[in-house]
Every structure is written in C-alpha cells, then in structure tokens.
Amino acid sequence: MRIEFTVSAAADNKRIFSALRSAVLKSGLAFEPAKINKNWPRLAYGPVLGYGQESLGEFADIYLLQNIPPQEVYQALARAAGPNIVIKRVERVPYALPSVANLAQAARYIVEGDFSPWAPKQTLTEFLNGKKAFAVLTAPNATMTQEVQLNPYIAACEQPEENKYFLTLQTVYEKTIKPQYVVAAWLGIPITQGEEFTVPGVRFIREGLFWRDSQGGLHRI
C-alpha cells in the first residue's frame, strides 16, 4: 500500500518515519516483516525531508500480508497515528512496481520569503538560466571547498509572485542538492555544508515528488 501523509511543522524530521513505523505497529495490520528486524514492518520511504523544510505531503510504502481494502488500511493507520502525522491517502500499488524509495526522481519546492535584504540583481530564474549558476560549498572544517554546477539539478523554476518561486530539483546520478544551497548561491550567501544549513527568513516547502518515465518526463507520484 502506498501512503501519503503530512507531518506537523514542529515535527523532528529524523523521527517522522519512526512515528509512521509505530503507527503501523499499533494499527493491528498484518505486515511483512523488515529484513533488519522481524518485529518491524517493511517500509519504503520517499526522500527524507531536510532540516528546516516543511511538506505538503510525504510518501511511504507498506507491505502487507493480507489483501485489505485501502479504506480499511487508511482507517487503521488514522486511528493509530500520533499527533505529528496525518494520513491523507492510501492506495494499492502492484507489488512488482518500484517502491517510492526508487521511484522519486525529483521534488518540487515552494520557496517564499523576503529576498530584498540580499538585494539580488536578478530573479532566481534568471540566475539559474545564466552561465554563473553554481554553488560553492565549504566543508564544516573550512579546509575544503567544492564548486557545484546547479543547471543539471534544475528541472524547472517558476515565479508566480514577487517573493515566491516553484523550484523543481531532480536527481543527477543518484545525487541531489538541497534547495537551500540553490537559493543561497543566488543570493550570494556563503554555504557551509551541513544538515542544519538554511537561508534565514525563507520558507522551503516540499510540495510534491515526481517519477520519471522512459522519455525523461516527470509525473507526480
């Protein structure tokens, strides 16, 4: 079963899937055991949310031993879910299809905030379309720097409002880049690599995940 759920903005991202696992354990559903621990349910997760990121919908696959209607699975999980998780949708997915962990090849983010303190000379879209669209990442110990070209990671960038962007980032050779790094490079903010790096005063909201077809097109999961 593929589950779409939301998490509260206050949730500790590292504990999101532990909470989901607990919900499955409490639900009474007959689950296929995980390989690393037979007392745990077998789950497949989408990309984990980064530090400081919010989400409008997360995904996970749960492997069950019984043929149960999706509505019953939804009800069981909704009853068992803790305060930080809200189950939005449950659907049956053929076992042979890729799990959500292997399916997600891009993520769309809402990036919004007041960018005027950094006085950018161009829009984010213009920056990403330019020749200088790269980020300089500095290691935490400041002994090494790495220059990363951003263009390969950019699937789309739209600006529906003055202080709001829709930024779609794709996986490149199994590597991803944080939207915070992209925006910091645009604004000229020094980037120190690390989980807790973010851009002050800017919200990063993961709006959706996408899979890629054989022609390279992206589709919502």
C-alpha positions, -999 to +999 in steps of 0.1 A: +000+000+000+012+035-008+005+060+019+005+098+015+007+117+048+016+151+062+037+160+092+034+189+115+058+218+110+071+211+145+080+175+139+115+163+142+123+152+107+146+124+119+117+109+138+090+111+111+093+076+098+099+062+133+064+076+141+050+061+110+065+027+119+049+030+153+016+037+137+018+006+116+027-015+147-003-001+166-027-004+137-031-042+140-024-046+103-007-079+093+026-066+078+055-082+061+085-080+085+115-059+077+148-077+069+168-059+096+143-065+124+114-090+120+094-072+147+092-041+125+071-036+094+087-035+060+085+001+048+099+020+019+103+058+023+105+087-001+134+111+003+137+123+038+128+159+045+159+181+051+164+204+081+141+234+081+119+221+053+081+218+055+060+194+035+025+193+020+027+155+015+051+127+022+050+091+009+058+056+022+050+021+010+038-005+035+040-042+026+010-062+040+004-099+042-033-097+037-054-084+008-071-055+027-091-027+010-073+006+010-101+023+030-096-002+059-058+004+059-065+042+059-088+039+089-065+016+109-035+039+103-055+071+110-066+057+144-030+047+153-011+077+140+004+100+166-001+138+168+026+147+143+012+126+114-020+129+094-028+102+069-041+118+037-045+089+013-039+052+009-039+033-024-030-001-036+002-004-057+012-036-076+040-054-057+062-056-088+063-019-093+092+002-079+089+013-043+085+050-036+122+050-025+133+041-060+105+060-078+112+095-066+135+113-091+125+149-085+109+172-058+091+204-062+096+231-036+077+263-028+103+289-019+089+320-004+102+349+017+115+385+016+146+384-005+152+422-005+178+422+023+202+405-001+194+428-029+196+402-057+204+418-091+183+392-110+155+368-103+162+332-093+150+320-127+174+344-145+203+333-122+197+296-129+195+303-167+228+321-166+264+310-170+273+315-133+247+292-119+269+273-095+272+269-057+304+270-037+301+245-008+325+249+021+332+219+043+324+223+080+360+225+090+366+251+063+395+232+048+379+223+015+355+239-010+335+223-038+320+241-068+288+225-079+271+234-112+234+238-105+219+236-140+218+197-141+197+196-110+172+222-121+141+207-138+120+239-136+118+272-119+087+294-120+079+327-103+042+331-097+046+360-073+073+386-065+086+367-034+076+332-043+091+305-065+083+270-076+116+252-078+118+216-091+151+198-084+159+165-100+183+136-091+215+135-111+235+102-110+217+094-077+228+127-062+205+155-050+210+191-040+193+210-012+170+239-023+187+260+004+220+257-014+204+268-047+188+299-031+219+308-011+240+306-042+216+330-059+216+354-030+254+353-025+252+337+009+283+317+019+273+280+021+287+257+048+278+221+041+257+205+068+223+193+077+213+225+095+223+250+069+193+271+057+185+306+045+172+330+072+137+343+066+130+319+037+105+290+038+112+258+019+081+237+015+082+204-004+051+205-025+054+172-043+075+143-055+078+131-091+088+099-110+105+099-144+092+080-175+113+064-202+112+096-223+125+117-194+092+133-185+083+139-148+050+129-133+036+133-098+037+103-075 
